[in-house]
Each structure stands twice: as C-alpha cells, then as structure tokens.
C-alpha cells in the first residue's frame, strides 16, 4: 500500500532562492496548487519546531464541508537550503500526522527539487477513516510548476 508520494523537478534557481519561498508562510500560499491555502500569518521558519498559521478554504477540494478554517504548520525537518518538512495541527483531534516536505539538491543550472507527501505514520483513527491521500501526485507536480514560475519566471529548465 502506498503511503508516500515523491515528485521531482529541475528548477532554474539556486537552492537559497527556492528555500526562501518554502520557509515563508506567504510562500506556501503563493505556490499552493490545491487552492486551499488562502493566506498565512507568522515569521519564516528557521528551525525544527517553528510554527506559523495558514488560513484555509476546503471548498477548493469540495470533499468535506469544512469551509474556512485555520491550521498551524509545525516544522519537523529543517536544513537550510537543503530540506524543509512540516506537519499540520488544527481543529482535528487527534492531529492527523501527515508530513509535507521538500529536498533541494544543487545541479548544473539550478536545483533538483523533490516534493514529498507522507502519510505513513498518521494516527490510526485517520487511517481507519480511509481518506488518504488527501492530495494526489498531480497536486505536488503542479505546485512544483508554480514554484518554478515563482522563482525563475521565463527561465528554461536545467538540462532542457
């Protein structure tokens, strides 16, 4: 049974430029392909344990009638310009426990960006609800496309 997605894309920007977007609350909103992230509050992440709030609208997925709600992003992995990951805490109790993240690898002409979504260790209550994955690989790929457009507008992909 699949409990993790990973997708990659070469982006014509250096890791520091990409990481700046990925560690920023507003950066999350700017590159979101799901349409659920509406705005965010808080300082950019600088370490494991840092948090910020994202204002969400579940109507974008039209799957559960949650409407407008807030979640707290909790950073679970942080290596400057190399990797950032987070889990989500919100109104659901117990917290779900799924992880989103990015790994950055310098390459000629830019950065290989790996986006991942992992629900391996979700709480048993949510596993039994059989609602995962919430997002599919296509959403991760689309977010990488928006990230590329955000950090390197008009630039060709490395290796293209």
VOZAVEX-720030 format. One line per field, with one value per atom (N, C-alpha, C): residue number from 1; residue in three letters; atom name; x, y, z. Coordinates in Angstrom, 2 decimals. Layout:
# VOZAVEX-720030
i <- c(NUM,...);
aa <- c(ala,...);
at <- c(CA,...);
east <- c(X,...);
north <- c(Y,...);
up <- c(Z,...);
END
This chain:
# VOZAVEX-720030
i <- c(1,1,1,2,2,2,3,3,3,4,4,4,5,5,5,6,6,6,7,7,7,8,8,8,9,9,9,10,10,10,11,11,11,12,12,12,13,13,13,14,14,14,15,15,15,16,16,16,17,17,17,18,18,18,19,19,19,20,20,20,21,21,21,22,22,22,23,23,23,24,24,24,25,25,25,26,26,26,27,27,27,28,28,28,29,29,29,30,30,30,31,31,31,32,32,32,33,33,33,34,34,34,35,35,35,36,36,36,37,37,37,38,38,38,39,39,39,40,40,40,41,41,41,42,42,42,43,43,43,44,44,44,45,45,45,46,46,46,47,47,47,48,48,48,49,49,49,50,50,50,51,51,51,52,52,52,53,53,53,54,54,54,55,55,55,56,56,56,57,57,57,58,58,58,59,59,59,60,60,60,61,61,61,62,62,62,63,63,63,64,64,64,65,65,65,66,66,66,67,67,67,68,68,68,69,69,69,70,70,70,71,71,71,72,72,72,73,73,73,74,74,74,75,75,75,76,76,76,77,77,77,78,78,78,79,79,79,80,80,80,81,81,81,82,82,82,83,83,83,84,84,84,85,85,85,86,86,86,87,87,87,88,88,88,89,89,89,90,90,90,91,91,91,92,92,92,93,93,93,94,94,94,95,95,95,96,96,96,97,97,97,98,98,98,99,99,99,100,100,100,101,101,101,102,102,102,103,103,103,104,104,104,105,105,105,106,106,106,107,107,107,108,108,108,109,109,109,110,110,110,111,111,111,112,112,112,113,113,113,114,114,114,115,115,115,116,116,116,117,117,117,118,118,118,119,119,119,120,120,120,121,121,121,122,122,122,123,123,123,124,124,124,125,125,125,126,126,126,127,127,127,128,128,128,129,129,129,130,130,130,131,131,131,132,132,132,133,133,133,134,134,134,135,135,135,136,136,136,137,137,137,138,138,138,139,139,139,140,140,140,141,141,141,142,142,142,143,143,143,144,144,144,145,145,145,146,146,146,147,147,147,148,148,148,149,149,149,150,150,150,151,151,151,152,152,152,153,153,153,154,154,154,155,155,155,156,156,156,157,157,157,158,158,158,159,159,159,160,160,160);
aa <- c(unk,unk,unk,unk,unk,unk,unk,unk,unk,unk,unk,unk,unk,unk,unk,unk,unk,unk,unk,unk,unk,unk,unk,unk,unk,unk,unk,unk,unk,unk,unk,unk,unk,unk,unk,unk,unk,unk,unk,unk,unk,unk,unk,unk,unk,unk,unk,unk,unk,unk,unk,unk,unk,unk,unk,unk,unk,unk,unk,unk,unk,unk,unk,unk,unk,unk,unk,unk,unk,unk,unk,unk,unk,unk,unk,unk,unk,unk,unk,unk,unk,unk,unk,unk,unk,unk,unk,unk,unk,unk,unk,unk,unk,unk,unk,unk,unk,unk,unk,unk,unk,unk,unk,unk,unk,unk,unk,unk,unk,unk,unk,unk,unk,unk,unk,unk,unk,unk,unk,unk,unk,unk,unk,unk,unk,unk,unk,unk,unk,unk,unk,unk,unk,unk,unk,unk,unk,unk,unk,unk,unk,unk,unk,unk,unk,unk,unk,unk,unk,unk,unk,unk,unk,unk,unk,unk,unk,unk,unk,unk,unk,unk,unk,unk,unk,unk,unk,unk,unk,unk,unk,unk,unk,unk,unk,unk,unk,unk,unk,unk,unk,unk,unk,unk,unk,unk,unk,unk,unk,unk,unk,unk,unk,unk,unk,unk,unk,unk,unk,unk,unk,unk,unk,unk,unk,unk,unk,unk,unk,unk,unk,unk,unk,unk,unk,unk,unk,unk,unk,unk,unk,unk,unk,unk,unk,unk,unk,unk,unk,unk,unk,unk,unk,unk,unk,unk,unk,unk,unk,unk,unk,unk,unk,unk,unk,unk,unk,unk,unk,unk,unk,unk,unk,unk,unk,unk,unk,unk,unk,unk,unk,unk,unk,unk,unk,unk,unk,unk,unk,unk,unk,unk,unk,unk,unk,unk,unk,unk,unk,unk,unk,unk,unk,unk,unk,unk,unk,unk,unk,unk,unk,unk,unk,unk,unk,unk,unk,unk,unk,unk,unk,unk,unk,unk,unk,unk,unk,unk,unk,unk,unk,unk,unk,unk,unk,unk,unk,unk,unk,unk,unk,unk,unk,unk,unk,unk,unk,unk,unk,unk,unk,unk,unk,unk,unk,unk,unk,unk,unk,unk,unk,unk,unk,unk,unk,unk,unk,unk,unk,unk,unk,unk,unk,unk,unk,unk,unk,unk,unk,unk,unk,unk,unk,unk,unk,unk,unk,unk,unk,unk,unk,unk,unk,unk,unk,unk,unk,unk,unk,unk,unk,unk,unk,unk,unk,unk,unk,unk,unk,unk,unk,unk,unk,unk,unk,unk,unk,unk,unk,unk,unk,unk,unk,unk,unk,unk,unk,unk,unk,unk,unk,unk,unk,unk,unk,unk,unk,unk,unk,unk,unk,unk,unk,unk,unk,unk,unk,unk,unk,unk,unk,unk,unk,unk,unk,unk,unk,unk,unk,unk,unk,unk,unk,unk,unk,unk,unk,unk,unk,unk,unk,unk,unk,unk,unk,unk,unk,unk,unk,unk,unk,unk,unk,unk,unk,unk,unk,unk,unk,unk,unk,unk,unk,unk,unk,unk,unk,unk,unk,unk);
at <- c(N,CA,C,N,CA,C,N,CA,C,N,CA,C,N,CA,C,N,CA,C,N,CA,C,N,CA,C,N,CA,C,N,CA,C,N,CA,C,N,CA,C,N,CA,C,N,CA,C,N,CA,C,N,CA,C,N,CA,C,N,CA,C,N,CA,C,N,CA,C,N,CA,C,N,CA,C,N,CA,C,N,CA,C,N,CA,C,N,CA,C,N,CA,C,N,CA,C,N,CA,C,N,CA,C,N,CA,C,N,CA,C,N,CA,C,N,CA,C,N,CA,C,N,CA,C,N,CA,C,N,CA,C,N,CA,C,N,CA,C,N,CA,C,N,CA,C,N,CA,C,N,CA,C,N,CA,C,N,CA,C,N,CA,C,N,CA,C,N,CA,C,N,CA,C,N,CA,C,N,CA,C,N,CA,C,N,CA,C,N,CA,C,N,CA,C,N,CA,C,N,CA,C,N,CA,C,N,CA,C,N,CA,C,N,CA,C,N,CA,C,N,CA,C,N,CA,C,N,CA,C,N,CA,C,N,CA,C,N,CA,C,N,CA,C,N,CA,C,N,CA,C,N,CA,C,N,CA,C,N,CA,C,N,CA,C,N,CA,C,N,CA,C,N,CA,C,N,CA,C,N,CA,C,N,CA,C,N,CA,C,N,CA,C,N,CA,C,N,CA,C,N,CA,C,N,CA,C,N,CA,C,N,CA,C,N,CA,C,N,CA,C,N,CA,C,N,CA,C,N,CA,C,N,CA,C,N,CA,C,N,CA,C,N,CA,C,N,CA,C,N,CA,C,N,CA,C,N,CA,C,N,CA,C,N,CA,C,N,CA,C,N,CA,C,N,CA,C,N,CA,C,N,CA,C,N,CA,C,N,CA,C,N,CA,C,N,CA,C,N,CA,C,N,CA,C,N,CA,C,N,CA,C,N,CA,C,N,CA,C,N,CA,C,N,CA,C,N,CA,C,N,CA,C,N,CA,C,N,CA,C,N,CA,C,N,CA,C,N,CA,C,N,CA,C,N,CA,C,N,CA,C,N,CA,C,N,CA,C,N,CA,C,N,CA,C,N,CA,C,N,CA,C,N,CA,C,N,CA,C,N,CA,C,N,CA,C,N,CA,C,N,CA,C,N,CA,C,N,CA,C,N,CA,C,N,CA,C,N,CA,C,N,CA,C,N,CA,C,N,CA,C,N,CA,C,N,CA,C,N,CA,C,N,CA,C,N,CA,C,N,CA,C,N,CA,C,N,CA,C);
east <- c(0.84,0.00,0.89,0.64,1.39,1.00,2.02,1.78,2.68,3.26,4.15,4.22,4.19,4.43,5.69,6.48,7.61,7.60,7.77,7.91,9.10,9.74,10.92,10.76,11.46,11.52,12.81,13.49,14.65,14.13,14.63,14.20,15.43,15.34,16.45,16.59,16.86,17.13,18.00,18.77,19.65,18.84,19.39,18.66,18.23,19.07,18.74,17.49,17.36,16.18,14.93,15.02,13.87,13.52,14.55,14.31,13.64,13.98,13.36,11.84,11.38,9.95,9.34,10.02,9.49,9.42,10.26,10.27,9.37,8.81,7.96,6.49,5.76,4.32,3.61,3.89,3.26,3.75,4.98,5.49,4.64,4.21,3.33,2.05,1.49,0.25,0.50,1.59,1.88,2.04,2.58,2.86,1.83,0.83,-0.17,-0.98,-1.01,-1.80,-3.17,-3.40,-4.69,-5.81,-5.44,-6.43,-6.96,-6.49,-7.00,-6.33,-5.08,-4.35,-4.73,-5.31,-5.81,-4.86,-4.28,-3.31,-2.60,-1.58,-0.81,-0.31,-0.05,0.50,1.68,2.71,3.84,5.15,6.21,7.56,8.02,8.96,9.51,10.13,10.04,10.62,12.13,12.73,14.18,14.75,13.85,14.31,13.17,13.53,12.53,11.76,10.44,9.59,8.94,9.46,8.84,7.44,6.57,5.18,4.75,3.74,3.01,1.60,0.71,-0.71,-1.06,-1.81,-2.31,-3.84,-4.45,-5.90,-6.35,-7.23,-7.59,-9.05,-9.33,-10.70,-10.85,-11.52,-11.66,-12.59,-13.36,-14.26,-13.49,-12.22,-11.41,-11.36,-11.37,-11.37,-12.78,-13.72,-15.12,-15.29,-14.54,-14.64,-15.27,-14.97,-15.54,-16.03,-17.17,-17.75,-17.11,-15.80,-15.10,-15.14,-15.37,-15.40,-14.07,-14.12,-12.92,-12.44,-11.14,-10.56,-9.07,-8.44,-7.01,-6.28,-5.05,-4.16,-2.85,-2.16,-0.83,0.17,1.11,2.20,3.29,3.72,4.77,5.95,7.07,8.26,8.85,9.02,9.54,10.94,11.36,12.73,13.17,14.39,14.90,16.40,16.85,18.27,18.38,18.89,18.92,19.35,18.53,18.79,18.89,18.50,18.57,17.25,16.58,15.33,14.47,13.17,12.19,10.96,10.40,9.19,8.34,7.05,6.14,4.95,4.33,3.05,2.03,0.79,-0.29,-1.07,-1.27,-2.14,-3.29,-4.46,-5.61,-6.74,-7.91,-9.11,-9.38,-8.67,-8.91,-8.12,-8.79,-8.15,-8.49,-7.50,-6.08,-5.56,-4.38,-3.78,-3.54,-3.64,-3.54,-2.15,-1.11,0.25,0.87,0.25,0.88,1.94,2.91,4.07,4.15,4.44,4.76,6.19,6.94,8.29,8.94,10.11,10.91,12.37,13.07,14.52,15.08,16.19,16.81,18.23,18.54,19.86,20.41,21.54,22.12,22.47,22.17,22.55,23.05,23.66,24.10,22.90,22.98,21.93,20.76,20.85,19.71,19.67,18.46,18.23,17.25,17.56,16.60,15.76,14.46,13.57,12.70,12.73,11.88,10.81,9.57,8.43,7.90,7.63,7.09,5.91,5.07,3.85,3.79,3.86,3.99,2.92,2.12,1.09,1.32,2.58,2.96,2.56,2.80,2.62,1.40,0.34,-0.85,-1.50,-2.23,-2.92,-3.87,-3.96,-4.84,-6.29,-6.79,-8.16,-8.34,-7.32,-7.42,-7.11,-6.27,-6.02,-7.32,-8.04,-9.31,-10.38,-10.28,-11.25,-11.08,-9.92,-9.64,-9.83,-9.23,-9.34,-8.03,-6.99,-5.69,-5.42,-4.74,-4.15,-5.21,-5.02,-5.91,-5.59,-4.30,-3.84,-3.19,-3.13,-2.54,-1.25,-0.50,0.78,0.65,-0.45,-0.65,-0.60,-1.11,-1.06,0.37,1.17,2.58,3.31,3.05,3.68,3.28,2.00,1.52,2.15,2.31,2.95,4.40,5.10,6.47,6.50,5.50,5.42,5.21,4.37,4.13,5.38,6.07,7.33,8.34,8.47,9.40,9.03,7.77,7.30,7.55,7.48,7.66,9.12,10.04,11.45,12.28,11.82,12.59,11.66,10.90,9.95,10.65,10.16,10.69,11.99,12.53,13.80,13.54,14.37,14.22,14.65,14.14,14.52,15.97,16.72,18.07,18.01,18.95,19.03,18.07,17.26,16.27,16.89);
north <- c(-1.18,0.00,1.25,2.17,3.41,4.34,4.87,5.84,7.06,7.23,8.36,8.63,9.90,10.33,11.18,11.05,11.94,12.30,13.59,14.04,14.99,15.06,15.90,16.82,17.95,18.88,19.68,19.83,20.72,22.14,23.04,24.44,25.32,26.30,27.19,28.30,27.90,28.84,28.13,28.90,28.30,27.84,26.89,26.37,27.45,28.47,29.51,30.28,30.59,31.31,30.47,29.20,28.29,28.10,27.91,27.68,28.88,30.06,31.27,31.23,30.77,30.64,29.53,28.40,27.23,27.44,28.29,28.51,29.68,30.37,31.54,31.17,31.65,31.39,31.84,33.04,33.52,32.76,32.23,31.40,30.16,29.56,28.40,28.75,29.90,30.32,30.58,31.25,31.62,30.41,29.30,28.16,27.04,27.17,26.12,25.84,24.60,24.21,23.68,23.40,22.83,23.87,25.13,26.18,26.35,25.54,25.60,26.69,27.01,27.97,29.39,30.15,31.48,32.60,32.50,33.47,32.83,33.53,32.97,34.09,33.73,34.66,34.01,34.80,34.30,34.59,34.32,34.53,33.31,33.52,32.37,31.36,30.11,29.03,29.16,28.89,28.94,27.73,26.85,25.69,24.70,23.47,22.47,22.99,22.81,23.27,24.62,25.39,26.67,26.42,27.41,27.30,28.57,28.44,29.59,29.12,30.07,29.75,29.98,29.04,29.17,29.15,30.12,30.22,29.44,28.48,27.50,27.65,27.14,27.06,25.69,24.78,23.40,23.30,24.34,24.31,24.10,24.44,24.25,22.78,21.87,20.44,19.88,20.54,20.12,18.66,18.27,16.89,16.78,17.72,17.74,19.15,19.30,20.63,21.36,21.62,22.31,23.82,24.30,25.75,26.39,27.56,28.30,27.82,27.60,27.16,27.49,27.40,27.67,26.39,26.28,25.20,25.82,25.10,25.50,24.57,25.16,24.41,24.26,23.02,22.74,22.14,22.83,22.38,21.14,20.07,18.80,18.47,19.11,18.95,20.31,20.70,21.99,21.90,21.96,22.06,23.16,24.30,25.49,25.15,25.55,25.40,23.95,22.98,21.56,20.82,21.02,20.30,21.05,21.02,21.53,20.63,20.31,19.48,19.96,19.61,20.04,19.10,19.16,18.51,19.60,19.21,20.18,19.86,20.88,20.77,21.73,21.34,22.20,21.84,21.78,21.56,20.08,19.22,17.79,17.23,16.43,15.80,14.33,13.46,13.74,14.32,15.01,15.50,14.34,14.64,13.58,12.95,13.78,13.25,13.10,13.64,13.54,14.63,14.37,15.24,15.68,16.96,17.51,18.02,17.92,18.45,18.59,19.20,19.42,19.15,18.49,18.35,19.09,19.78,20.57,20.06,19.81,19.33,20.22,20.90,21.74,20.88,21.39,20.76,21.86,21.47,22.47,23.29,24.59,25.47,25.63,25.09,25.27,24.28,23.78,22.91,21.81,20.58,19.49,19.55,19.77,19.90,18.64,18.00,16.84,17.25,17.11,17.38,16.04,15.94,14.69,14.92,13.90,13.89,12.50,12.42,11.14,10.98,9.95,9.66,8.28,7.86,6.57,6.47,7.53,7.47,8.24,8.31,9.01,8.27,9.01,8.42,7.32,6.20,5.10,5.52,6.48,6.94,7.45,8.17,8.73,7.66,6.69,5.58,4.79,4.53,3.80,4.57,5.90,6.72,6.58,6.05,5.78,7.03,8.15,9.41,9.80,8.95,9.30,8.57,9.20,10.53,11.63,12.74,13.89,14.55,14.74,15.28,14.16,14.33,13.32,13.85,12.97,13.34,14.54,14.63,15.75,17.10,17.17,18.42,18.77,17.76,18.02,18.52,17.87,18.30,19.72,20.03,21.38,22.42,22.09,23.03,23.26,22.22,22.42,23.33,23.20,24.09,25.54,25.76,27.12,27.64,26.77,27.17,27.61,26.84,27.20,28.55,28.77,30.04,31.19,30.92,31.95,32.37,31.41,31.72,31.93,31.46,31.57,31.84,32.95,33.20,33.33,32.60,32.68,31.95,31.31,30.59,29.17,28.67,27.26,26.34,25.14,24.16,23.73,23.51,22.98,21.64,21.42,20.18,20.09,21.13,21.09,21.52);
up <- c(0.00,0.00,0.00,-0.89,-0.97,0.18,0.86,1.93,1.78,0.58,0.34,-1.15,-1.51,-2.89,-2.89,-3.95,-4.20,-5.67,-5.96,-7.33,-7.40,-8.57,-8.74,-9.93,-9.85,-10.97,-10.86,-11.99,-12.06,-12.22,-11.38,-11.41,-11.58,-12.47,-12.80,-11.77,-10.53,-9.44,-8.42,-7.68,-6.69,-5.47,-4.70,-3.54,-2.53,-2.30,-1.33,-1.75,-3.02,-3.52,-3.34,-3.65,-3.52,-2.05,-1.22,0.21,0.86,0.42,0.96,0.78,-0.38,-0.64,0.23,0.30,1.02,2.53,3.07,4.51,4.92,3.96,4.22,4.29,5.29,5.33,4.05,3.58,2.35,1.12,1.18,0.08,-0.10,1.00,0.92,0.17,0.47,-0.18,-1.66,-1.98,-3.37,-4.29,-3.77,-4.65,-4.55,-3.70,-3.50,-4.76,-5.19,-6.36,-5.99,-4.70,-4.30,-4.27,-4.10,-3.97,-2.56,-1.63,-0.25,0.59,0.32,1.15,0.71,1.64,1.31,1.73,2.91,3.42,4.60,5.12,6.22,7.11,8.37,9.36,10.05,10.32,11.08,10.39,11.11,10.60,9.80,8.88,8.16,9.14,8.78,9.58,9.58,10.75,10.88,11.61,12.12,12.88,13.05,13.37,13.73,14.94,14.91,15.99,15.73,14.77,14.42,13.89,14.04,13.58,12.88,12.04,11.51,11.17,10.98,10.76,9.30,8.74,7.37,7.43,6.76,6.68,5.44,5.64,4.63,4.18,2.99,2.46,1.81,2.48,2.00,0.79,0.53,-0.63,-1.93,-1.94,-3.15,-3.56,-2.58,-2.89,-3.01,-2.39,-2.43,-2.00,-0.95,-0.48,0.92,1.79,3.13,3.42,4.05,4.27,5.45,5.37,6.45,6.29,5.07,4.84,5.16,5.82,6.19,7.55,7.68,8.94,8.94,10.10,10.23,10.61,10.15,10.58,11.03,11.90,12.32,11.66,10.95,10.32,11.37,11.62,12.59,11.83,11.84,11.09,11.77,10.99,11.52,11.01,9.92,9.39,8.86,9.17,8.70,8.55,7.31,6.99,5.94,6.34,5.49,4.06,3.12,1.68,1.21,2.07,1.70,1.88,3.05,3.29,4.30,4.04,4.98,4.91,6.07,6.13,7.29,7.24,8.28,8.39,9.54,9.77,10.04,10.14,10.28,11.55,12.35,13.50,13.28,13.72,13.50,14.41,13.82,14.60,14.85,14.18,14.33,15.50,16.30,17.44,17.41,17.32,17.39,16.08,16.15,14.90,13.94,12.66,11.65,11.61,11.50,11.49,10.13,9.07,7.75,7.60,6.71,6.53,5.07,4.87,3.56,3.63,2.53,2.58,1.22,1.25,0.05,0.37,-0.56,-0.52,-1.73,-1.54,-2.59,-2.84,-4.10,-4.48,-5.59,-5.35,-6.41,-7.63,-8.81,-10.08,-11.01,-12.12,-13.10,-13.55,-13.41,-13.89,-12.94,-11.72,-10.82,-9.67,-9.42,-8.26,-8.65,-8.25,-8.35,-7.07,-7.24,-6.09,-6.02,-4.86,-4.61,-3.61,-4.02,-3.13,-2.65,-1.35,-0.84,0.08,0.14,0.96,1.57,2.89,3.57,4.64,4.50,5.49,6.14,6.16,6.74,8.21,8.96,10.41,10.90,10.08,10.53,11.69,12.48,13.63,13.13,13.86,13.43,13.16,13.89,13.66,12.23,11.72,10.37,9.32,9.67,8.73,8.52,9.62,9.53,8.77,8.77,8.05,6.53,6.10,4.68,3.81,4.25,3.50,2.82,2.96,2.39,1.11,0.19,0.29,0.08,0.78,0.59,-0.73,-1.00,-2.28,-3.07,-4.37,-5.23,-5.85,-6.49,-7.08,-8.00,-8.72,-9.64,-8.94,-7.72,-6.97,-6.59,-6.24,-5.93,-7.17,-8.32,-9.57,-9.95,-9.79,-10.11,-9.20,-7.92,-7.00,-7.40,-7.84,-8.32,-9.55,-10.41,-11.57,-11.15,-10.17,-9.67,-8.97,-8.22,-7.59,-8.65,-9.72,-10.79,-11.40,-11.64,-12.21,-11.24,-9.94,-8.92,-8.78,-8.77,-8.51,-9.77,-10.90,-12.14,-13.32,-13.27,-14.36,-15.71,-16.67,-18.04,-18.26,-17.23,-17.39,-17.87,-18.78,-19.19,-18.05,-18.05,-17.04,-17.26,-16.18,-16.34,-17.07,-17.96,-18.68,-19.85,-20.07,-21.16,-22.46);
END
